[in-house]
């Protein structure tokens, strides 16, 4: 009888752990996307290529991804790329209780090209 009372709580806790794992994965992908976008802008001096580089580097939903570039991409100056991603919370039961998680990462690199 106690098992029947505890099972829903344990199942919800397990689903919450899965959701946290998915958000952590999205956080790692956001960081990787920001690094790759900054590298492309720093090397090629092309701010327009930042979004495509970020999307190519990580498996993120393009509709949930925002990439912004600031600073001068001229050689010897700093360029900063900020990637913002709204990570979905779509695990059954848990996802309905939580809003999407907004992840932001900025990377600054020295422009070369």
Gaussian input, Z-matrix of N, CA and C with variables (Angstrom, degrees):
# hf/3-21g

backbone

0 1
 N
 C     1     B1
 C     2     B2     1     A1
 N     3     B3     2     A2     1     D1
 C     4     B4     3     A3     2     D2
 C     5     B5     4     A4     3     D3
 N     6     B6     5     A5     4     D4
 C     7     B7     6     A6     5     D5
 C     8     B8     7     A7     6     D6
 N     9     B9     8     A8     7     D7
 C    10    B10     9     A9     8     D8
 C    11    B11    10    A10     9     D9
 N    12    B12    11    A11    10    D10
 C    13    B13    12    A12    11    D11
 C    14    B14    13    A13    12    D12
 N    15    B15    14    A14    13    D13
 C    16    B16    15    A15    14    D14
 C    17    B17    16    A16    15    D15
 N    18    B18    17    A17    16    D16
 C    19    B19    18    A18    17    D17
 C    20    B20    19    A19    18    D18
 N    21    B21    20    A20    19    D19
 C    22    B22    21    A21    20    D20
 C    23    B23    22    A22    21    D21
 N    24    B24    23    A23    22    D22
 C    25    B25    24    A24    23    D23
 C    26    B26    25    A25    24    D24
 N    27    B27    26    A26    25    D25
 C    28    B28    27    A27    26    D26
 C    29    B29    28    A28    27    D27
 N    30    B30    29    A29    28    D28
 C    31    B31    30    A30    29    D29
 C    32    B32    31    A31    30    D30
 N    33    B33    32    A32    31    D31
 C    34    B34    33    A33    32    D32
 C    35    B35    34    A34    33    D33
 N    36    B36    35    A35    34    D34
 C    37    B37    36    A36    35    D35
 C    38    B38    37    A37    36    D36
 N    39    B39    38    A38    37    D37
 C    40    B40    39    A39    38    D38
 C    41    B41    40    A40    39    D39
 N    42    B42    41    A41    40    D40
 C    43    B43    42    A42    41    D41
 C    44    B44    43    A43    42    D42
 N    45    B45    44    A44    43    D43
 C    46    B46    45    A45    44    D44
 C    47    B47    46    A46    45    D45
 N    48    B48    47    A47    46    D46
 C    49    B49    48    A48    47    D47
 C    50    B50    49    A49    48    D48
 N    51    B51    50    A50    49    D49
 C    52    B52    51    A51    50    D50
 C    53    B53    52    A52    51    D51
 N    54    B54    53    A53    52    D52
 C    55    B55    54    A54    53    D53
 C    56    B56    55    A55    54    D54
 N    57    B57    56    A56    55    D55
 C    58    B58    57    A57    56    D56
 C    59    B59    58    A58    57    D57
 N    60    B60    59    A59    58    D58
 C    61    B61    60    A60    59    D59
 C    62    B62    61    A61    60    D60
 N    63    B63    62    A62    61    D61
 C    64    B64    63    A63    62    D62
 C    65    B65    64    A64    63    D63
 N    66    B66    65    A65    64    D64
 C    67    B67    66    A66    65    D65
 C    68    B68    67    A67    66    D66
 N    69    B69    68    A68    67    D67
 C    70    B70    69    A69    68    D68
 C    71    B71    70    A70    69    D69
 N    72    B72    71    A71    70    D70
 C    73    B73    72    A72    71    D71
 C    74    B74    73    A73    72    D72
 N    75    B75    74    A74    73    D73
 C    76    B76    75    A75    74    D74
 C    77    B77    76    A76    75    D75
 N    78    B78    77    A77    76    D76
 C    79    B79    78    A78    77    D77
 C    80    B80    79    A79    78    D78
 N    81    B81    80    A80    79    D79
 C    82    B82    81    A81    80    D80
 C    83    B83    82    A82    81    D81
 N    84    B84    83    A83    82    D82
 C    85    B85    84    A84    83    D83
 C    86    B86    85    A85    84    D84
 N    87    B87    86    A86    85    D85
 C    88    B88    87    A87    86    D86
 C    89    B89    88    A88    87    D87
 N    90    B90    89    A89    88    D88
 C    91    B91    90    A90    89    D89
 C    92    B92    91    A91    90    D90
 N    93    B93    92    A92    91    D91
 C    94    B94    93    A93    92    D92
 C    95    B95    94    A94    93    D93
 N    96    B96    95    A95    94    D94
 C    97    B97    96    A96    95    D95
 C    98    B98    97    A97    96    D96
 N    99    B99    98    A98    97    D97
 C   100   B100    99    A99    98    D98
 C   101   B101   100   A100    99    D99
 N   102   B102   101   A101   100   D100
 C   103   B103   102   A102   101   D101
 C   104   B104   103   A103   102   D102
 N   105   B105   104   A104   103   D103
 C   106   B106   105   A105   104   D104
 C   107   B107   106   A106   105   D105
 N   108   B108   107   A107   106   D106
 C   109   B109   108   A108   107   D107
 C   110   B110   109   A109   108   D108
 N   111   B111   110   A110   109   D109
 C   112   B112   111   A111   110   D110
 C   113   B113   112   A112   111   D111
 N   114   B114   113   A113   112   D112
 C   115   B115   114   A114   113   D113
 C   116   B116   115   A115   114   D114
 N   117   B117   116   A116   115   D115
 C   118   B118   117   A117   116   D116
 C   119   B119   118   A118   117   D117
 N   120   B120   119   A119   118   D118
 C   121   B121   120   A120   119   D119
 C   122   B122   121   A121   120   D120
 N   123   B123   122   A122   121   D121
 C   124   B124   123   A123   122   D122
 C   125   B125   124   A124   123   D123
 N   126   B126   125   A125   124   D124
 C   127   B127   126   A126   125   D125
 C   128   B128   127   A127   126   D126
 N   129   B129   128   A128   127   D127
 C   130   B130   129   A129   128   D128
 C   131   B131   130   A130   129   D129
 N   132   B132   131   A131   130   D130
 C   133   B133   132   A132   131   D131
 C   134   B134   133   A133   132   D132
 N   135   B135   134   A134   133   D133
 C   136   B136   135   A135   134   D134
 C   137   B137   136   A136   135   D135
 N   138   B138   137   A137   136   D136
 C   139   B139   138   A138   137   D137
 C   140   B140   139   A139   138   D138
 N   141   B141   140   A140   139   D139
 C   142   B142   141   A141   140   D140
 C   143   B143   142   A142   141   D141
 N   144   B144   143   A143   142   D142
 C   145   B145   144   A144   143   D143
 C   146   B146   145   A145   144   D144
 N   147   B147   146   A146   145   D145
 C   148   B148   147   A147   146   D146
 C   149   B149   148   A148   147   D147
 N   150   B150   149   A149   148   D148
 C   151   B151   150   A150   149   D149
 C   152   B152   151   A151   150   D150
 N   153   B153   152   A152   151   D151
 C   154   B154   153   A153   152   D152
 C   155   B155   154   A154   153   D153
 N   156   B156   155   A155   154   D154
 C   157   B157   156   A156   155   D155
 C   158   B158   157   A157   156   D156
 N   159   B159   158   A158   157   D157
 C   160   B160   159   A159   158   D158
 C   161   B161   160   A160   159   D159
 N   162   B162   161   A161   160   D160
 C   163   B163   162   A162   161   D161
 C   164   B164   163   A163   162   D162
 N   165   B165   164   A164   163   D163
 C   166   B166   165   A165   164   D164
 C   167   B167   166   A166   165   D165
 N   168   B168   167   A167   166   D166
 C   169   B169   168   A168   167   D167
 C   170   B170   169   A169   168   D168
 N   171   B171   170   A170   169   D169
 C   172   B172   171   A171   170   D170
 C   173   B173   172   A172   171   D171
 N   174   B174   173   A173   172   D172
 C   175   B175   174   A174   173   D173
 C   176   B176   175   A175   174   D174
 N   177   B177   176   A176   175   D175
 C   178   B178   177   A177   176   D176
 C   179   B179   178   A178   177   D177
 N   180   B180   179   A179   178   D178
 C   181   B181   180   A180   179   D179
 C   182   B182   181   A181   180   D180
 N   183   B183   182   A182   181   D181
 C   184   B184   183   A183   182   D182
 C   185   B185   184   A184   183   D183
 N   186   B186   185   A185   184   D184
 C   187   B187   186   A186   185   D185
 C   188   B188   187   A187   186   D186
 N   189   B189   188   A188   187   D187
 C   190   B190   189   A189   188   D188
 C   191   B191   190   A190   189   D189
 N   192   B192   191   A191   190   D190
 C   193   B193   192   A192   191   D191
 C   194   B194   193   A193   192   D192
 N   195   B195   194   A194   193   D193
 C   196   B196   195   A195   194   D194
 C   197   B197   196   A196   195   D195
 N   198   B198   197   A197   196   D196
 C   199   B199   198   A198   197   D197
 C   200   B200   199   A199   198   D198
 N   201   B201   200   A200   199   D199
 C   202   B202   201   A201   200   D200
 C   203   B203   202   A202   201   D201
 N   204   B204   203   A203   202   D202
 C   205   B205   204   A204   203   D203
 C   206   B206   205   A205   204   D204
 N   207   B207   206   A206   205   D205
 C   208   B208   207   A207   206   D206
 C   209   B209   208   A208   207   D207
 N   210   B210   209   A209   208   D208
 C   211   B211   210   A210   209   D209
 C   212   B212   211   A211   210   D210
 N   213   B213   212   A212   211   D211
 C   214   B214   213   A213   212   D212
 C   215   B215   214   A214   213   D213
 N   216   B216   215   A215   214   D214
 C   217   B217   216   A216   215   D215
 C   218   B218   217   A217   216   D216
 N   219   B219   218   A218   217   D217
 C   220   B220   219   A219   218   D218
 C   221   B221   220   A220   219   D219
 N   222   B222   221   A221   220   D220
 C   223   B223   222   A222   221   D221
 C   224   B224   223   A223   222   D222
 N   225   B225   224   A224   223   D223
 C   226   B226   225   A225   224   D224
 C   227   B227   226   A226   225   D225
 N   228   B228   227   A227   226   D226
 C   229   B229   228   A228   227   D227
 C   230   B230   229   A229   228   D228
 N   231   B231   230   A230   229   D229
 C   232   B232   231   A231   230   D230
 C   233   B233   232   A232   231   D231
 N   234   B234   233   A233   232   D232
 C   235   B235   234   A234   233   D233
 C   236   B236   235   A235   234   D234
 N   237   B237   236   A236   235   D235
 C   238   B238   237   A237   236   D236
 C   239   B239   238   A238   237   D237
 N   240   B240   239   A239   238   D238
 C   241   B241   240   A240   239   D239
 C   242   B242   241   A241   240   D240
 N   243   B243   242   A242   241   D241
 C   244   B244   243   A243   242   D242
 C   245   B245   244   A244   243   D243
 N   246   B246   245   A245   244   D244
 C   247   B247   246   A246   245   D245
 C   248   B248   247   A247   246   D246
 N   249   B249   248   A248   247   D247
 C   250   B250   249   A249   248   D248
 C   251   B251   250   A250   249   D249
 N   252   B252   251   A251   250   D250
 C   253   B253   252   A252   251   D251
 C   254   B254   253   A253   252   D252
 N   255   B255   254   A254   253   D253
 C   256   B256   255   A255   254   D254
 C   257   B257   256   A256   255   D255
 N   258   B258   257   A257   256   D256
 C   259   B259   258   A258   257   D257
 C   260   B260   259   A259   258   D258
 N   261   B261   260   A260   259   D259
 C   262   B262   261   A261   260   D260
 C   263   B263   262   A262   261   D261
 N   264   B264   263   A263   262   D262
 C   265   B265   264   A264   263   D263
 C   266   B266   265   A265   264   D264
 N   267   B267   266   A266   265   D265
 C   268   B268   267   A267   266   D266
 C   269   B269   268   A268   267   D267
 N   270   B270   269   A269   268   D268
 C   271   B271   270   A270   269   D269
 C   272   B272   271   A271   270   D270
 N   273   B273   272   A272   271   D271
 C   274   B274   273   A273   272   D272
 C   275   B275   274   A274   273   D273
 N   276   B276   275   A275   274   D274
 C   277   B277   276   A276   275   D275
 C   278   B278   277   A277   276   D276
 N   279   B279   278   A278   277   D277
 C   280   B280   279   A279   278   D278
 C   281   B281   280   A280   279   D279
 N   282   B282   281   A281   280   D280
 C   283   B283   282   A282   281   D281
 C   284   B284   283   A283   282   D282
 N   285   B285   284   A284   283   D283
 C   286   B286   285   A285   284   D284
 C   287   B287   286   A286   285   D285
 N   288   B288   287   A287   286   D286
 C   289   B289   288   A288   287   D287
 C   290   B290   289   A289   288   D288
 N   291   B291   290   A290   289   D289
 C   292   B292   291   A291   290   D290
 C   293   B293   292   A292   291   D291
 N   294   B294   293   A293   292   D292
 C   295   B295   294   A294   293   D293
 C   296   B296   295   A295   294   D294
 N   297   B297   296   A296   295   D295
 C   298   B298   297   A297   296   D296
 C   299   B299   298   A298   297   D297
 N   300   B300   299   A299   298   D298
 C   301   B301   300   A300   299   D299
 C   302   B302   301   A301   300   D300
 N   303   B303   302   A302   301   D301
 C   304   B304   303   A303   302   D302
 C   305   B305   304   A304   303   D303
 N   306   B306   305   A305   304   D304
 C   307   B307   306   A306   305   D305
 C   308   B308   307   A307   306   D306
 N   309   B309   308   A308   307   D307
 C   310   B310   309   A309   308   D308
 C   311   B311   310   A310   309   D309
 N   312   B312   311   A311   310   D310
 C   313   B313   312   A312   311   D311
 C   314   B314   313   A313   312   D312
 N   315   B315   314   A314   313   D313
 C   316   B316   315   A315   314   D314
 C   317   B317   316   A316   315   D315
 N   318   B318   317   A317   316   D316
 C   319   B319   318   A318   317   D317
 C   320   B320   319   A319   318   D318
 N   321   B321   320   A320   319   D319
 C   322   B322   321   A321   320   D320
 C   323   B323   322   A322   321   D321
 N   324   B324   323   A323   322   D322
 C   325   B325   324   A324   323   D323
 C   326   B326   325   A325   324   D324
 N   327   B327   326   A326   325   D325
 C   328   B328   327   A327   326   D326
 C   329   B329   328   A328   327   D327
 N   330   B330   329   A329   328   D328
 C   331   B331   330   A330   329   D329
 C   332   B332   331   A331   330   D330
 N   333   B333   332   A332   331   D331
 C   334   B334   333   A333   332   D332
 C   335   B335   334   A334   333   D333
 N   336   B336   335   A335   334   D334
 C   337   B337   336   A336   335   D335
 C   338   B338   337   A337   336   D336

   B1=1.4384
   B2=1.5318
   B3=1.3238
   B4=1.4575
   B5=1.5265
   B6=1.3156
   B7=1.4664
   B8=1.5319
   B9=1.3059
   B10=1.4623
   B11=1.5306
   B12=1.3113
   B13=1.4519
   B14=1.5282
   B15=1.3233
   B16=1.4611
   B17=1.5296
   B18=1.3100
   B19=1.4703
   B20=1.5303
   B21=1.3260
   B22=1.4715
   B23=1.5337
   B24=1.3142
   B25=1.4613
   B26=1.5267
   B27=1.3136
   B28=1.4633
   B29=1.5309
   B30=1.3170
   B31=1.4618
   B32=1.5292
   B33=1.3111
   B34=1.4642
   B35=1.5256
   B36=1.3238
   B37=1.4668
   B38=1.5245
   B39=1.3195
   B40=1.4698
   B41=1.5280
   B42=1.3162
   B43=1.4639
   B44=1.5293
   B45=1.3274
   B46=1.4573
   B47=1.5269
   B48=1.3135
   B49=1.4702
   B50=1.5223
   B51=1.3187
   B52=1.4652
   B53=1.5222
   B54=1.3299
   B55=1.4671
   B56=1.5160
   B57=1.3130
   B58=1.4625
   B59=1.5251
   B60=1.3141
   B61=1.4691
   B62=1.5158
   B63=1.3131
   B64=1.4652
   B65=1.5258
   B66=1.3111
   B67=1.4687
   B68=1.5279
   B69=1.3147
   B70=1.4678
   B71=1.5223
   B72=1.3178
   B73=1.4722
   B74=1.5266
   B75=1.3193
   B76=1.4699
   B77=1.5225
   B78=1.3214
   B79=1.4745
   B80=1.5266
   B81=1.3030
   B82=1.4675
   B83=1.5255
   B84=1.3173
   B85=1.4623
   B86=1.5281
   B87=1.3350
   B88=1.4631
   B89=1.5257
   B90=1.3168
   B91=1.4627
   B92=1.5182
   B93=1.3131
   B94=1.4644
   B95=1.5290
   B96=1.3184
   B97=1.4633
   B98=1.5304
   B99=1.3245
   B100=1.4702
   B101=1.5241
   B102=1.3172
   B103=1.4725
   B104=1.5274
   B105=1.3046
   B106=1.4661
   B107=1.5210
   B108=1.3198
   B109=1.4664
   B110=1.5269
   B111=1.3268
   B112=1.4632
   B113=1.5168
   B114=1.3154
   B115=1.4673
   B116=1.5301
   B117=1.3168
   B118=1.4666
   B119=1.5226
   B120=1.3210
   B121=1.4662
   B122=1.5272
   B123=1.3083
   B124=1.4655
   B125=1.5250
   B126=1.3056
   B127=1.4677
   B128=1.5282
   B129=1.3139
   B130=1.4689
   B131=1.5269
   B132=1.3298
   B133=1.4616
   B134=1.5328
   B135=1.3423
   B136=1.4587
   B137=1.5297
   B138=1.3305
   B139=1.4625
   B140=1.5264
   B141=1.3184
   B142=1.4581
   B143=1.5192
   B144=1.3159
   B145=1.4644
   B146=1.5180
   B147=1.3208
   B148=1.4663
   B149=1.5230
   B150=1.3254
   B151=1.4701
   B152=1.5184
   B153=1.3176
   B154=1.4698
   B155=1.5252
   B156=1.3337
   B157=1.4681
   B158=1.5240
   B159=1.3266
   B160=1.4644
   B161=1.5237
   B162=1.3195
   B163=1.4599
   B164=1.5283
   B165=1.3268
   B166=1.4611
   B167=1.5149
   B168=1.3231
   B169=1.4630
   B170=1.5243
   B171=1.3047
   B172=1.4626
   B173=1.5177
   B174=1.2988
   B175=1.4619
   B176=1.5272
   B177=1.3460
   B178=1.4574
   B179=1.5165
   B180=1.3182
   B181=1.4605
   B182=1.5294
   B183=1.3376
   B184=1.4696
   B185=1.5268
   B186=1.3146
   B187=1.4657
   B188=1.5256
   B189=1.3108
   B190=1.4603
   B191=1.5293
   B192=1.3283
   B193=1.4619
   B194=1.5214
   B195=1.3324
   B196=1.4585
   B197=1.5171
   B198=1.3409
   B199=1.4617
   B200=1.5253
   B201=1.3244
   B202=1.4571
   B203=1.5226
   B204=1.3368
   B205=1.4644
   B206=1.5173
   B207=1.3240
   B208=1.4614
   B209=1.5192
   B210=1.3002
   B211=1.4517
   B212=1.5167
   B213=1.2952
   B214=1.4568
   B215=1.5186
   B216=1.3063
   B217=1.4622
   B218=1.5233
   B219=1.3205
   B220=1.4641
   B221=1.5258
   B222=1.3232
   B223=1.4634
   B224=1.5283
   B225=1.3278
   B226=1.4522
   B227=1.5104
   B228=1.3143
   B229=1.4630
   B230=1.5332
   B231=1.3136
   B232=1.4602
   B233=1.5222
   B234=1.3097
   B235=1.4583
   B236=1.5313
   B237=1.3219
   B238=1.4619
   B239=1.5202
   B240=1.3102
   B241=1.4646
   B242=1.5244
   B243=1.3243
   B244=1.4612
   B245=1.5200
   B246=1.3183
   B247=1.4644
   B248=1.5211
   B249=1.3200
   B250=1.4578
   B251=1.5155
   B252=1.3239
   B253=1.4620
   B254=1.5212
   B255=1.3210
   B256=1.4645
   B257=1.5220
   B258=1.3308
   B259=1.4603
   B260=1.5252
   B261=1.3271
   B262=1.4619
   B263=1.5322
   B264=1.3027
   B265=1.4616
   B266=1.5208
   B267=1.3081
   B268=1.4586
   B269=1.5195
   B270=1.3165
   B271=1.4563
   B272=1.5255
   B273=1.3213
   B274=1.4660
   B275=1.5310
   B276=1.2887
   B277=1.4630
   B278=1.5236
   B279=1.3063
   B280=1.4618
   B281=1.5224
   B282=1.3181
   B283=1.4534
   B284=1.5163
   B285=1.2940
   B286=1.4663
   B287=1.5245
   B288=1.3113
   B289=1.4644
   B290=1.5276
   B291=1.3216
   B292=1.4639
   B293=1.5222
   B294=1.3260
   B295=1.4558
   B296=1.5242
   B297=1.3361
   B298=1.4616
   B299=1.5174
   B300=1.3282
   B301=1.4583
   B302=1.5215
   B303=1.3381
   B304=1.4592
   B305=1.5266
   B306=1.3286
   B307=1.4592
   B308=1.5215
   B309=1.3184
   B310=1.4546
   B311=1.5153
   B312=1.3323
   B313=1.4538
   B314=1.5168
   B315=1.3255
   B316=1.4765
   B317=1.5084
   B318=1.3365
   B319=1.4668
   B320=1.5253
   B321=1.3268
   B322=1.4566
   B323=1.5163
   B324=1.3268
   B325=1.4671
   B326=1.5295
   B327=1.2918
   B328=1.4570
   B329=1.5206
   B330=1.3281
   B331=1.4645
   B332=1.5326
   B333=1.3213
   B334=1.4556
   B335=1.5168
   B336=1.3385
   B337=1.4600
   B338=1.4579
   A1=111.35
   A2=117.05
   A3=119.31
   A4=110.92
   A5=115.93
   A6=120.61
   A7=110.62
   A8=116.82
   A9=121.22
   A10=111.40
   A11=117.26
   A12=120.24
   A13=112.22
   A14=116.49
   A15=121.66
   A16=111.96
   A17=117.99
   A18=121.92
   A19=113.65
   A20=121.06
   A21=119.21
   A22=113.21
   A23=116.76
   A24=120.19
   A25=110.24
   A26=117.64
   A27=121.75
   A28=110.35
   A29=117.73
   A30=121.20
   A31=111.00
   A32=117.22
   A33=120.46
   A34=111.04
   A35=117.02
   A36=120.66
   A37=110.94
   A38=117.44
   A39=120.95
   A40=110.73
   A41=117.70
   A42=120.78
   A43=110.94
   A44=117.27
   A45=120.90
   A46=110.82
   A47=117.35
   A48=121.22
   A49=110.15
   A50=117.99
   A51=121.44
   A52=110.19
   A53=117.60
   A54=120.94
   A55=111.22
   A56=118.09
   A57=121.04
   A58=110.01
   A59=117.47
   A60=120.98
   A61=112.12
   A62=117.47
   A63=120.93
   A64=111.58
   A65=117.58
   A66=120.79
   A67=110.06
   A68=117.83
   A69=120.91
   A70=110.04
   A71=117.39
   A72=120.95
   A73=110.55
   A74=117.16
   A75=120.66
   A76=110.66
   A77=117.43
   A78=120.81
   A79=110.70
   A80=116.87
   A81=121.20
   A82=110.10
   A83=117.37
   A84=120.99
   A85=111.52
   A86=117.32
   A87=120.86
   A88=110.79
   A89=116.89
   A90=121.07
   A91=110.93
   A92=116.55
   A93=120.66
   A94=111.12
   A95=116.96
   A96=120.94
   A97=110.94
   A98=117.19
   A99=120.62
   A100=111.04
   A101=117.02
   A102=120.39
   A103=111.26
   A104=115.57
   A105=119.02
   A106=111.35
   A107=117.43
   A108=120.56
   A109=110.75
   A110=117.45
   A111=120.58
   A112=111.35
   A113=117.14
   A114=120.87
   A115=110.80
   A116=116.81
   A117=120.80
   A118=110.49
   A119=117.05
   A120=120.11
   A121=110.21
   A122=118.09
   A123=121.40
   A124=112.17
   A125=117.02
   A126=120.14
   A127=111.56
   A128=116.75
   A129=120.51
   A130=114.04
   A131=117.80
   A132=121.42
   A133=111.35
   A134=115.36
   A135=121.09
   A136=108.98
   A137=115.68
   A138=120.28
   A139=111.62
   A140=117.39
   A141=120.93
   A142=113.41
   A143=117.28
   A144=121.16
   A145=112.83
   A146=117.40
   A147=120.66
   A148=111.95
   A149=117.56
   A150=120.22
   A151=111.49
   A152=117.11
   A153=118.80
   A154=110.94
   A155=117.31
   A156=120.07
   A157=110.39
   A158=117.11
   A159=120.80
   A160=111.01
   A161=116.76
   A162=120.28
   A163=111.54
   A164=116.84
   A165=119.68
   A166=113.26
   A167=117.06
   A168=120.96
   A169=112.92
   A170=117.29
   A171=120.48
   A172=110.35
   A173=115.08
   A174=121.32
   A175=108.87
   A176=115.33
   A177=121.60
   A178=109.59
   A179=116.07
   A180=121.85
   A181=109.45
   A182=117.90
   A183=120.29
   A184=113.79
   A185=118.17
   A186=120.98
   A187=112.21
   A188=117.71
   A189=122.08
   A190=112.41
   A191=117.39
   A192=122.14
   A193=111.38
   A194=116.59
   A195=122.92
   A196=107.92
   A197=116.11
   A198=121.65
   A199=107.92
   A200=116.22
   A201=120.17
   A202=109.39
   A203=114.79
   A204=121.85
   A205=107.86
   A206=115.97
   A207=120.18
   A208=108.98
   A209=115.15
   A210=120.52
   A211=110.73
   A212=114.94
   A213=120.80
   A214=109.69
   A215=116.30
   A216=120.51
   A217=111.36
   A218=117.31
   A219=119.61
   A220=109.08
   A221=117.31
   A222=120.70
   A223=112.47
   A224=115.52
   A225=121.98
   A226=115.21
   A227=118.45
   A228=120.89
   A229=109.64
   A230=114.86
   A231=120.11
   A232=110.87
   A233=114.99
   A234=121.47
   A235=107.04
   A236=115.80
   A237=121.05
   A238=109.18
   A239=115.63
   A240=121.80
   A241=107.46
   A242=115.60
   A243=121.48
   A244=108.49
   A245=115.33
   A246=121.82
   A247=107.39
   A248=115.86
   A249=122.42
   A250=108.56
   A251=116.22
   A252=121.46
   A253=109.57
   A254=115.99
   A255=121.52
   A256=108.13
   A257=116.42
   A258=121.36
   A259=109.39
   A260=116.47
   A261=118.64
   A262=111.55
   A263=115.69
   A264=121.48
   A265=106.13
   A266=115.45
   A267=120.01
   A268=114.10
   A269=117.95
   A270=120.26
   A271=108.02
   A272=118.03
   A273=119.78
   A274=112.15
   A275=115.65
   A276=126.27
   A277=112.48
   A278=118.53
   A279=121.84
   A280=110.44
   A281=117.75
   A282=121.60
   A283=112.96
   A284=116.65
   A285=120.44
   A286=111.60
   A287=116.90
   A288=120.93
   A289=112.90
   A290=117.08
   A291=121.85
   A292=110.88
   A293=116.01
   A294=121.21
   A295=109.03
   A296=116.10
   A297=119.85
   A298=109.33
   A299=115.89
   A300=121.69
   A301=108.02
   A302=116.91
   A303=121.70
   A304=108.46
   A305=115.23
   A306=122.27
   A307=108.87
   A308=117.27
   A309=121.96
   A310=109.26
   A311=115.49
   A312=120.62
   A313=108.85
   A314=115.52
   A315=121.81
   A316=109.44
   A317=115.22
   A318=121.70
   A319=107.62
   A320=115.99
   A321=122.19
   A322=108.67
   A323=115.48
   A324=121.20
   A325=109.30
   A326=114.84
   A327=122.11
   A328=108.87
   A329=117.13
   A330=121.56
   A331=110.04
   A332=115.12
   A333=120.80
   A334=112.74
   A335=116.52
   A336=119.27
   A337=116.55
   D1=-39.91
   D2=179.06
   D3=-63.38
   D4=-34.16
   D5=179.89
   D6=-61.44
   D7=-39.67
   D8=179.82
   D9=-66.41
   D10=-28.26
   D11=178.40
   D12=-81.38
   D13=-32.04
   D14=-175.82
   D15=-87.23
   D16=-27.15
   D17=-175.31
   D18=-54.80
   D19=-46.79
   D20=179.16
   D21=-61.62
   D22=-36.52
   D23=179.26
   D24=-68.63
   D25=-42.29
   D26=178.57
   D27=-65.67
   D28=-41.62
   D29=178.49
   D30=-63.65
   D31=-42.06
   D32=178.33
   D33=-65.81
   D34=-38.77
   D35=177.11
   D36=-64.61
   D37=-40.08
   D38=178.27
   D39=-64.89
   D40=-41.52
   D41=177.92
   D42=-66.22
   D43=-35.39
   D44=176.84
   D45=-64.96
   D46=-39.82
   D47=176.95
   D48=-62.75
   D49=-40.97
   D50=177.64
   D51=-62.99
   D52=-43.34
   D53=179.50
   D54=-63.78
   D55=-41.93
   D56=177.57
   D57=-62.39
   D58=-40.21
   D59=176.83
   D60=-61.02
   D61=-40.18
   D62=178.52
   D63=-67.18
   D64=-37.84
   D65=177.99
   D66=-68.79
   D67=-40.07
   D68=177.17
   D69=-62.80
   D70=-41.35
   D71=176.74
   D72=-60.95
   D73=-43.85
   D74=178.02
   D75=-63.51
   D76=-35.62
   D77=178.07
   D78=-64.19
   D79=-43.45
   D80=178.50
   D81=-64.16
   D82=-42.05
   D83=179.08
   D84=-66.58
   D85=-35.39
   D86=176.99
   D87=-64.76
   D88=-42.57
   D89=177.42
   D90=-62.98
   D91=-43.90
   D92=178.99
   D93=-64.11
   D94=-41.02
   D95=179.12
   D96=-63.83
   D97=-40.44
   D98=179.26
   D99=-65.30
   D100=-41.81
   D101=178.87
   D102=-63.30
   D103=-44.14
   D104=-178.72
   D105=-67.47
   D106=-40.92
   D107=178.65
   D108=-64.17
   D109=-41.67
   D110=178.15
   D111=-65.02
   D112=-38.71
   D113=178.78
   D114=-62.88
   D115=-43.87
   D116=-179.50
   D117=-64.43
   D118=-43.48
   D119=179.87
   D120=-66.40
   D121=-40.81
   D122=-178.36
   D123=-67.52
   D124=-35.50
   D125=-176.88
   D126=-84.93
   D127=-45.98
   D128=-171.47
   D129=-97.97
   D130=-5.52
   D131=179.39
   D132=54.65
   D133=42.76
   D134=-177.72
   D135=-132.79
   D136=97.11
   D137=-178.67
   D138=-65.65
   D139=-27.07
   D140=-179.95
   D141=-68.51
   D142=-22.49
   D143=-179.15
   D144=-84.00
   D145=-5.47
   D146=-176.14
   D147=-63.11
   D148=-44.85
   D149=-178.40
   D150=-65.36
   D151=-44.26
   D152=-179.80
   D153=-66.91
   D154=-33.72
   D155=176.85
   D156=-67.39
   D157=-40.93
   D158=178.88
   D159=-64.52
   D160=-42.10
   D161=179.26
   D162=-69.05
   D163=-35.05
   D164=179.00
   D165=-73.02
   D166=-25.28
   D167=-176.84
   D168=-82.86
   D169=-26.89
   D170=-174.56
   D171=-136.77
   D172=149.99
   D173=179.25
   D174=-86.48
   D175=76.87
   D176=-179.00
   D177=-118.56
   D178=149.56
   D179=178.75
   D180=-69.47
   D181=118.89
   D182=-177.83
   D183=-59.51
   D184=-29.89
   D185=-179.75
   D186=-70.90
   D187=-19.09
   D188=-177.93
   D189=-103.58
   D190=2.35
   D191=-173.04
   D192=-108.24
   D193=134.64
   D194=174.52
   D195=-127.01
   D196=132.25
   D197=179.26
   D198=-124.78
   D199=128.61
   D200=175.73
   D201=-128.87
   D202=144.58
   D203=-178.72
   D204=-119.33
   D205=132.85
   D206=176.64
   D207=-132.90
   D208=157.44
   D209=-177.37
   D210=93.02
   D211=168.39
   D212=-179.31
   D213=-88.75
   D214=136.49
   D215=178.31
   D216=-92.69
   D217=16.71
   D218=177.82
   D219=-75.54
   D220=149.65
   D221=-175.76
   D222=-55.39
   D223=133.91
   D224=178.79
   D225=90.41
   D226=-5.54
   D227=179.49
   D228=-106.48
   D229=164.48
   D230=179.54
   D231=-87.47
   D232=141.38
   D233=173.83
   D234=-125.94
   D235=133.93
   D236=-178.43
   D237=-117.70
   D238=130.78
   D239=177.07
   D240=-115.45
   D241=128.86
   D242=177.68
   D243=-115.47
   D244=125.39
   D245=179.16
   D246=-113.03
   D247=127.09
   D248=176.95
   D249=-119.49
   D250=130.77
   D251=-178.04
   D252=-134.24
   D253=129.99
   D254=174.81
   D255=-91.58
   D256=99.67
   D257=-178.74
   D258=-74.50
   D259=126.78
   D260=-178.60
   D261=-74.01
   D262=146.48
   D263=171.96
   D264=-110.46
   D265=92.71
   D266=-171.34
   D267=-121.02
   D268=11.09
   D269=175.31
   D270=-68.21
   D271=134.58
   D272=-178.54
   D273=-53.92
   D274=143.85
   D275=-179.00
   D276=70.03
   D277=-53.50
   D278=-177.75
   D279=-72.71
   D280=-41.62
   D281=-178.56
   D282=-60.35
   D283=-32.72
   D284=179.20
   D285=-71.58
   D286=-21.79
   D287=-178.84
   D288=-87.52
   D289=-19.05
   D290=-174.21
   D291=-117.18
   D292=147.71
   D293=171.86
   D294=-81.04
   D295=166.02
   D296=173.59
   D297=-59.58
   D298=145.95
   D299=-179.13
   D300=-97.40
   D301=126.45
   D302=179.73
   D303=-92.67
   D304=119.57
   D305=-179.53
   D306=-110.92
   D307=131.67
   D308=-179.80
   D309=-131.03
   D310=136.08
   D311=176.75
   D312=-141.53
   D313=135.94
   D314=178.50
   D315=-120.21
   D316=140.22
   D317=177.56
   D318=-131.65
   D319=133.00
   D320=177.20
   D321=-114.66
   D322=130.77
   D323=178.83
   D324=-133.82
   D325=158.45
   D326=176.37
   D327=-83.06
   D328=123.87
   D329=-178.42
   D330=-69.27
   D331=136.69
   D332=-178.49
   D333=-110.65
   D334=-36.01
   D335=-169.94
   D336=-100.76

